[in-house]
Amino acid sequence: MLTELETLSQNIGKLIAISQRHHEARLALEEQLAQARAEAEATRTELALLREERNALQAERDALSAKIDDAQVRLNAILEKLPRARANSEPDNQLDLLEPASHDEAERDVSRHGENA
């Protein structure tokens, strides 16, 4: 009977050791789970911030696009009010606005500038 008690005591000791190992493993897994949940929550928070930033950037893009469209409409309206370009046979040259000088007067002007130089 003494040997049976010793065997029983050894088996109880083994069961206690196994139970202790399982308990420690369970605690480690619970800690890992808590860390994973904290990381997931941090990721969700960061994702929410990124979504807000994305939405703000989209709104800014849309506002800028609307301003560009408005400026394009204004520019087109201004361009329509400007006089049309002349035909190719009529050169658009601002020098044409000056009175035509005779060839002799032009030569005298050139010679005078040469003398003053």
Secondary structure as GFF3:
##gff-version 3
##sequence-region A 1 117
A	DSSP	alpha_helix	2	81	.	.	.	ID=ss1
A	DSSP	three_ten_helix	94	97	.	.	.	ID=ss2
A	DSSP	alpha_helix	103	116	.	.	.	ID=ss3
###
